Amino acid sequence: MKHRTVALALAVAISPAVYAADSDSPAIKEHIAKAIKIAGSQWAAQEDFFCEKPYANLPGDALLRPMKIFDNVYILGSVSTAMYAITTSEGLVLIDAGYPDQANTVLLPQLKKLGLDESKIKYVFLGHGHVDHYGASKYLQEKYGARIVLSAADWDLVDPPAGSGKQRRADAPKHDMVITDGQMLTIGDFSITAFTVPGHTPGTVGYIFPVKEGKKTYTAGLFGGNVLLPRIAYNLDLYVDSLTKWQGIAKDYKVSVQLQNHPHMLAITDRLNKIQSRNDGDTNPFVIGNGAYVKYFQVIQECTLAQKLRIVENPAPPAK
């Protein structure tokens, strides 16, 4: 509850100065108009979220129903902090691991409910180095020898190097595998490719990988660090550049499946309900097509450019 209260207070304190649309300059309005045009009806709610009403994920947010969403992919976690378990011929792969203090109340019970054996987790790929992503990594590393994968820049956040004047948090994993931009790792019959997309953090990572449904194979993309509170982002200039980079990657790899580690702006519960209620032949709601996937990040980019200008035009008051 303490974490939730602090996070909510931070969001409230930041929101009025950054997201006040009534005082927007013509330049800001131009970016918002572009975002609205790109969004159309499909991404209108997401345009409103990123341009006008962003809010952070909180530890106490409602849990989602853990579920198999593709033949080889399961979703776990909460409506705002999701994790993905992927089955391979050599064991399980996780993308993100939630909050450290929720390992025994969220991740592990949800794995069990899905019939997945936690001891079979071989790799944990992290979207970035914040506590709500590395979560149970330390537990899995120490108990089962799971390999923890992250970029070099964000390993410096999680496990600071000697001489930095910083110390590793007690709940954080020890420095392990470093993944580099464009690197592919193969685990049995599964391959995943990582790309660095800094901005939310110095070394945020996005992942491209195949998902299967019946005889069909699709390409999924997971951008590991959407900026939810622009004023406290690591670097919005880098973030905008990374959004451009990710759009190009999505086009090159023909990404058509949208997965996110913070999915609260995507009405994730509705998607999961559709998974359960769909009939044979219905399209998986996580399969949105390449064009729609790219447009989603174009909307985020225009909203971020608007938020950048809002920060410049409405600087935070000096600390008291």
One Martini backbone bead per residue (centre of mass of N, CA, C, O) as a GRO file, in nm:
protein
  320
    1MET     BB    1   0.056   0.064  -0.019
    2LYS     BB    2   0.292   0.259  -0.010
    3HIS     BB    3   0.366   0.244  -0.311
    4ARG     BB    4   0.094   0.343  -0.419
    5THR     BB    5   0.086   0.619  -0.279
    6VAL     BB    6   0.347   0.735  -0.400
    7ALA     BB    7   0.277   0.697  -0.701
    8LEU     BB    8   0.014   0.861  -0.698
    9ALA     BB    9   0.135   1.126  -0.596
   10LEU     BB   10   0.327   1.165  -0.833
   11ALA     BB   11   0.117   1.174  -1.058
   12VAL     BB   12  -0.044   1.415  -0.946
   13ALA     BB   13   0.193   1.620  -0.930
   14ILE     BB   14   0.257   1.611  -1.243
   15SER     BB   15   0.003   1.643  -1.427
   16PRO     BB   16  -0.088   1.949  -1.435
   17ALA     BB   17   0.187   2.067  -1.569
   18VAL     BB   18   0.184   1.869  -1.838
   19TYR     BB   19  -0.148   1.803  -1.926
   20ALA     BB   20  -0.252   2.096  -1.995
   21ALA     BB   21  -0.450   2.169  -2.272
   22ASP     BB   22  -0.557   2.473  -2.235
   23SER     BB   23  -0.229   2.580  -2.274
   24ASP     BB   24  -0.161   2.515  -2.552
   25SER     BB   25   0.031   2.539  -2.807
   26PRO     BB   26   0.051   2.523  -3.143
   27ALA     BB   27   0.272   2.303  -3.146
   28ILE     BB   28   0.124   2.100  -2.972
   29LYS     BB   29  -0.139   2.082  -3.140
   30GLU     BB   30  -0.003   1.964  -3.388
   31HIS     BB   31   0.078   1.691  -3.262
   32ILE     BB   32  -0.206   1.609  -3.174
   33ALA     BB   33  -0.335   1.612  -3.453
   34LYS     BB   34  -0.156   1.390  -3.565
   35ALA     BB   35  -0.235   1.172  -3.362
   36ILE     BB   36  -0.537   1.167  -3.429
   37LYS     BB   37  -0.509   1.093  -3.726
   38ILE     BB   38  -0.354   0.827  -3.689
   39ALA     BB   39  -0.549   0.684  -3.490
   40GLY     BB   40  -0.830   0.721  -3.511
   41SER     BB   41  -1.035   0.473  -3.386
   42GLN     BB   42  -0.832   0.256  -3.284
   43TRP     BB   43  -0.630   0.486  -3.112
   44ALA     BB   44  -0.790   0.699  -2.939
   45ALA     BB   45  -0.744   0.609  -2.642
   46GLN     BB   46  -0.429   0.620  -2.665
   47GLU     BB   47  -0.405   0.915  -2.733
   48ASP     BB   48  -0.532   1.015  -2.470
   49PHE     BB   49  -0.326   0.892  -2.287
   50PHE     BB   50  -0.048   1.011  -2.403
   51CYS     BB   51  -0.147   1.319  -2.442
   52GLU     BB   52  -0.345   1.359  -2.162
   53LYS     BB   53  -0.376   1.067  -1.953
   54PRO     BB   54  -0.133   0.967  -1.802
   55TYR     BB   55  -0.037   0.663  -1.618
   56ALA     BB   56   0.075   0.462  -1.380
   57ASN     BB   57   0.180   0.192  -1.250
   58LEU     BB   58   0.068  -0.031  -0.981
   59PRO     BB   59   0.099  -0.271  -0.741
   60GLY     BB   60  -0.237  -0.270  -0.678
   61ASP     BB   61  -0.333  -0.370  -0.926
   62ALA     BB   62  -0.515  -0.563  -1.099
   63LEU     BB   63  -0.545  -0.878  -1.170
   64LEU     BB   64  -0.500  -1.100  -1.406
   65ARG     BB   65  -0.583  -1.359  -1.606
   66PRO     BB   66  -0.420  -1.621  -1.656
   67MET     BB   67  -0.304  -1.696  -2.001
   68LYS     BB   68  -0.346  -1.841  -2.304
   69ILE     BB   69  -0.265  -1.671  -2.624
   70PHE     BB   70  -0.076  -1.893  -2.730
   71ASP     BB   71   0.076  -2.185  -2.781
   72ASN     BB   72   0.364  -2.031  -2.653
   73VAL     BB   73   0.183  -1.811  -2.479
   74TYR     BB   74   0.177  -1.632  -2.165
   75ILE     BB   75  -0.016  -1.444  -1.933
   76LEU     BB   76   0.081  -1.225  -1.661
   77GLY     BB   77  -0.032  -1.051  -1.373
   78SER     BB   78  -0.137  -0.733  -1.448
   79VAL     BB   79  -0.303  -0.471  -1.605
   80SER     BB   80  -0.001  -0.301  -1.578
   81THR     BB   81   0.192  -0.573  -1.515
   82ALA     BB   82   0.336  -0.773  -1.741
   83MET     BB   83   0.389  -1.118  -1.827
   84TYR     BB   84   0.587  -1.370  -2.012
   85ALA     BB   85   0.539  -1.707  -2.118
   86ILE     BB   86   0.764  -1.934  -2.288
   87THR     BB   87   0.771  -2.210  -2.484
   88THR     BB   88   1.022  -2.466  -2.511
   89SER     BB   89   1.242  -2.733  -2.572
   90GLU     BB   90   1.426  -2.596  -2.305
   91GLY     BB   91   1.192  -2.442  -2.175
   92LEU     BB   92   1.148  -2.144  -2.008
   93VAL     BB   93   1.042  -1.809  -2.087
   94LEU     BB   94   1.085  -1.478  -1.970
   95ILE     BB   95   0.911  -1.161  -1.969
   96ASP     BB   96   0.960  -1.059  -1.706
   97ALA     BB   97   0.900  -1.038  -1.310
   98GLY     BB   98   0.796  -0.808  -1.170
   99TYR     BB   99   0.766  -0.794  -0.834
  100PRO     BB  100   0.944  -0.896  -0.569
  101ASP     BB  101   0.688  -0.895  -0.350
  102GLN     BB  102   0.514  -1.091  -0.584
  103ALA     BB  103   0.615  -1.379  -0.631
  104ASN     BB  104   0.423  -1.541  -0.412
  105THR     BB  105   0.138  -1.388  -0.522
  106VAL     BB  106   0.175  -1.405  -0.850
  107LEU     BB  107   0.375  -1.557  -1.035
  108LEU     BB  108   0.382  -1.848  -0.909
  109PRO     BB  109   0.071  -1.902  -0.894
  110GLN     BB  110   0.021  -1.854  -1.199
  111LEU     BB  111   0.196  -2.073  -1.309
  112LYS     BB  112   0.049  -2.304  -1.165
  113LYS     BB  113  -0.232  -2.251  -1.293
  114LEU     BB  114  -0.101  -2.312  -1.591
  115GLY     BB  115   0.112  -2.557  -1.558
  116LEU     BB  116   0.386  -2.420  -1.476
  117ASP     BB  117   0.731  -2.472  -1.418
  118GLU     BB  118   0.956  -2.286  -1.248
  119SER     BB  119   1.212  -2.481  -1.289
  120LYS     BB  120   1.202  -2.429  -1.622
  121ILE     BB  121   1.338  -2.162  -1.601
  122LYS     BB  122   1.607  -2.023  -1.806
  123TYR     BB  123   1.490  -1.731  -1.888
  124VAL     BB  124   1.520  -1.364  -1.833
  125PHE     BB  125   1.373  -1.100  -2.000
  126LEU     BB  126   1.437  -0.756  -1.990
  127GLY     BB  127   1.313  -0.443  -2.061
  128HIS     BB  128   1.424  -0.326  -1.781
  129GLY     BB  129   1.581  -0.183  -1.468
  130HIS     BB  130   1.324  -0.208  -1.304
  131VAL     BB  131   1.154  -0.338  -1.034
  132ASP     BB  132   0.884  -0.416  -1.215
  133HIS     BB  133   1.078  -0.629  -1.390
  134TYR     BB  134   1.284  -0.804  -1.218
  135GLY     BB  135   1.175  -0.908  -0.953
  136ALA     BB  136   1.207  -1.261  -0.956
  137SER     BB  137   1.503  -1.300  -1.055
  138LYS     BB  138   1.660  -1.369  -0.802
  139TYR     BB  139   1.510  -1.626  -0.731
  140LEU     BB  140   1.565  -1.776  -1.006
  141GLN     BB  141   1.873  -1.754  -0.994
  142GLU     BB  142   1.923  -1.896  -0.712
  143LYS     BB  143   1.739  -2.163  -0.742
  144TYR     BB  144   1.776  -2.232  -1.087
  145GLY     BB  145   1.979  -2.064  -1.277
  146ALA     BB  146   1.870  -1.837  -1.418
  147ARG     BB  147   1.891  -1.630  -1.685
  148ILE     BB  148   1.976  -1.284  -1.705
  149VAL     BB  149   1.852  -1.037  -1.939
  150LEU     BB  150   2.047  -0.745  -2.044
  151SER     BB  151   2.164  -0.453  -2.077
  152ALA     BB  152   2.437  -0.280  -1.989
  153ALA     BB  153   2.305  -0.012  -1.896
  154ASP     BB  154   2.088  -0.161  -1.704
  155TRP     BB  155   2.284  -0.314  -1.526
  156ASP     BB  156   2.384  -0.048  -1.390
  157LEU     BB  157   2.115  -0.022  -1.234
  158VAL     BB  158   2.091  -0.303  -1.091
  159ASP     BB  159   2.433  -0.349  -1.093
  160PRO     BB  160   2.651  -0.160  -0.990
  161PRO     BB  161   2.952  -0.061  -1.035
  162ALA     BB  162   3.243  -0.022  -0.933
  163GLY     BB  163   3.272   0.320  -0.826
  164SER     BB  164   2.970   0.452  -0.842
  165GLY     BB  165   2.831   0.473  -0.538
  166LYS     BB  166   2.655   0.218  -0.575
  167GLN     BB  167   2.398  -0.024  -0.492
  168ARG     BB  168   2.260  -0.313  -0.473
  169ARG     BB  169   1.975  -0.433  -0.431
  170ALA     BB  170   1.846  -0.684  -0.239
  171ASP     BB  171   1.622  -0.764  -0.485
  172ALA     BB  172   1.848  -0.802  -0.691
  173PRO     BB  173   2.016  -0.917  -0.938
  174LYS     BB  174   2.286  -1.041  -1.072
  175HIS     BB  175   2.508  -1.004  -1.293
  176ASP     BB  176   2.477  -1.111  -1.633
  177MET     BB  177   2.345  -1.107  -1.922
  178VAL     BB  178   2.442  -0.951  -2.225
  179ILE     BB  179   2.267  -0.756  -2.455
  180THR     BB  180   2.254  -0.662  -2.794
  181ASP     BB  181   2.211  -0.497  -3.071
  182GLY     BB  182   2.056  -0.748  -3.272
  183GLN     BB  183   2.049  -0.989  -3.094
  184MET     BB  184   2.040  -1.346  -3.105
  185LEU     BB  185   1.855  -1.597  -2.930
  186THR     BB  186   1.872  -1.955  -2.871
  187ILE     BB  187   1.605  -2.179  -2.746
  188GLY     BB  188   1.597  -2.423  -2.911
  189ASP     BB  189   1.292  -2.353  -3.094
  190PHE     BB  190   1.377  -2.054  -2.997
  191SER     BB  191   1.375  -1.705  -3.104
  192ILE     BB  192   1.539  -1.391  -3.000
  193THR     BB  193   1.532  -1.036  -3.057
  194ALA     BB  194   1.733  -0.755  -2.979
  195PHE     BB  195   1.668  -0.400  -2.893
  196THR     BB  196   1.776  -0.089  -2.842
  197VAL     BB  197   1.550   0.161  -2.651
  198PRO     BB  198   1.611   0.434  -2.537
  199GLY     BB  199   1.460   0.659  -2.252
  200HIS     BB  200   1.333   0.542  -2.004
  201THR     BB  201   1.615   0.421  -2.022
  202PRO     BB  202   1.941   0.362  -2.113
  203GLY     BB  203   1.860   0.017  -2.170
  204THR     BB  204   1.628  -0.045  -2.329
  205VAL     BB  205   1.427  -0.331  -2.448
  206GLY     BB  206   1.345  -0.499  -2.746
  207TYR     BB  207   1.126  -0.765  -2.879
  208ILE     BB  208   1.159  -1.038  -3.118
  209PHE     BB  209   0.904  -1.296  -3.189
  210PRO     BB  210   0.754  -1.600  -3.211
  211VAL     BB  211   0.412  -1.700  -3.267
  212LYS     BB  212   0.162  -1.957  -3.205
  213GLU     BB  213  -0.126  -2.083  -3.417
  214GLY     BB  214  -0.127  -2.362  -3.502
  215LYS     BB  215  -0.013  -2.318  -3.835
  216LYS     BB  216   0.061  -2.038  -3.729
  217THR     BB  217   0.299  -1.762  -3.770
  218TYR     BB  218   0.403  -1.490  -3.575
  219THR     BB  219   0.507  -1.153  -3.508
  220ALA     BB  220   0.642  -1.019  -3.219
  221GLY     BB  221   0.621  -0.718  -3.011
  222LEU     BB  222   0.835  -0.576  -2.739
  223PHE     BB  223   0.835  -0.280  -2.579
  224GLY     BB  224   1.029  -0.222  -2.278
  225GLY     BB  225   0.960   0.131  -2.254
  226ASN     BB  226   0.717   0.306  -2.174
  227VAL     BB  227   0.617   0.628  -2.129
  228LEU     BB  228   0.412   0.746  -1.852
  229LEU     BB  229   0.610   0.985  -1.724
  230PRO     BB  230   0.768   1.231  -1.879
  231ARG     BB  231   0.918   1.400  -1.652
  232ILE     BB  232   1.076   1.110  -1.547
  233ALA     BB  233   1.235   1.053  -1.775
  234TYR     BB  234   1.542   1.002  -1.886
  235ASN     BB  235   1.501   1.049  -2.230
  236LEU     BB  236   1.311   1.192  -2.477
  237ASP     BB  237   1.498   1.203  -2.719
  238LEU     BB  238   1.569   0.903  -2.722
  239TYR     BB  239   1.279   0.801  -2.735
  240VAL     BB  240   1.206   0.914  -3.011
  241ASP     BB  241   1.428   0.762  -3.161
  242SER     BB  242   1.326   0.477  -3.073
  243LEU     BB  243   1.052   0.493  -3.212
  244THR     BB  244   1.166   0.509  -3.493
  245LYS     BB  245   1.326   0.247  -3.483
  246TRP     BB  246   1.086   0.054  -3.416
  247GLN     BB  247   0.926   0.101  -3.671
  248GLY     BB  248   1.140  -0.018  -3.860
  249ILE     BB  249   1.151  -0.297  -3.732
  250ALA     BB  250   0.853  -0.368  -3.768
  251LYS     BB  251   0.864  -0.360  -4.074
  252ASP     BB  252   1.099  -0.562  -4.127
  253TYR     BB  253   0.947  -0.800  -3.937
  254LYS     BB  254   0.638  -0.794  -3.951
  255VAL     BB  255   0.474  -0.693  -3.717
  256SER     BB  256   0.141  -0.821  -3.563
  257VAL     BB  257   0.206  -0.843  -3.250
  258GLN     BB  258   0.076  -0.712  -2.939
  259LEU     BB  259   0.304  -0.655  -2.673
  260GLN     BB  260   0.297  -0.567  -2.315
  261ASN     BB  261   0.412  -0.469  -1.991
  262HIS     BB  262   0.214  -0.203  -2.019
  263PRO     BB  263  -0.144  -0.256  -2.081
  264HIS     BB  264  -0.359  -0.034  -1.964
  265MET     BB  265  -0.416   0.119  -2.256
  266LEU     BB  266  -0.549  -0.172  -2.399
  267ALA     BB  267  -0.771  -0.333  -2.274
  268ILE     BB  268  -0.679  -0.625  -2.168
  269THR     BB  269  -0.937  -0.761  -2.062
  270ASP     BB  270  -1.086  -0.764  -2.333
  271ARG     BB  271  -0.887  -0.946  -2.479
  272LEU     BB  272  -0.917  -1.191  -2.289
  273ASN     BB  273  -1.218  -1.231  -2.336
  274LYS     BB  274  -1.187  -1.290  -2.641
  275ILE     BB  275  -1.020  -1.542  -2.616
  276GLN     BB  276  -1.251  -1.708  -2.465
  277SER     BB  277  -1.503  -1.632  -2.681
  278ARG     BB  278  -1.400  -1.729  -2.931
  279ASN     BB  279  -1.416  -1.859  -3.240
  280ASP     BB  280  -1.362  -2.040  -3.488
  281GLY     BB  281  -1.158  -1.818  -3.689
  282ASP     BB  282  -1.092  -1.610  -3.505
  283THR     BB  283  -0.912  -1.348  -3.428
  284ASN     BB  284  -0.658  -1.265  -3.256
  285PRO     BB  285  -0.642  -0.978  -3.055
  286PHE     BB  286  -0.313  -0.961  -3.080
  287VAL     BB  287  -0.375  -0.945  -3.386
  288ILE     BB  288  -0.326  -0.631  -3.582
  289GLY     BB  289  -0.103  -0.575  -3.763
  290ASN     BB  290   0.140  -0.381  -3.900
  291GLY     BB  291   0.006  -0.106  -3.943
  292ALA     BB  292  -0.112  -0.076  -3.655
  293TYR     BB  293   0.148  -0.107  -3.500
  294VAL     BB  294   0.293   0.142  -3.614
  295LYS     BB  295   0.079   0.357  -3.544
  296TYR     BB  296   0.098   0.337  -3.241
  297PHE     BB  297   0.395   0.462  -3.236
  298GLN     BB  298   0.321   0.725  -3.376
  299VAL     BB  299   0.138   0.828  -3.157
  300ILE     BB  300   0.343   0.830  -2.929
  301GLN     BB  301   0.538   1.026  -3.066
  302GLU     BB  302   0.352   1.273  -3.087
  303CYS     BB  303   0.290   1.286  -2.783
  304THR     BB  304   0.583   1.323  -2.691
  305LEU     BB  305   0.632   1.590  -2.836
  306ALA     BB  306   0.415   1.736  -2.675
  307GLN     BB  307   0.528   1.680  -2.390
  308LYS     BB  308   0.797   1.819  -2.426
  309LEU     BB  309   0.675   2.104  -2.465
  310ARG     BB  310   0.527   2.118  -2.195
  311ILE     BB  311   0.781   2.111  -2.021
  312VAL     BB  312   0.907   2.370  -2.135
  313GLU     BB  313   0.641   2.557  -2.087
  314ASN     BB  314   0.605   2.379  -1.792
  315PRO     BB  315   0.784   2.401  -1.552
  316ALA     BB  316   0.889   2.294  -1.275
  317PRO     BB  317   0.885   2.362  -0.971
  318PRO     BB  318   1.073   2.432  -0.726
  319ALA     BB  319   1.213   2.294  -0.474
  320LYS     BB  320   1.146   2.310  -0.115
   0.00000   0.00000   0.00000
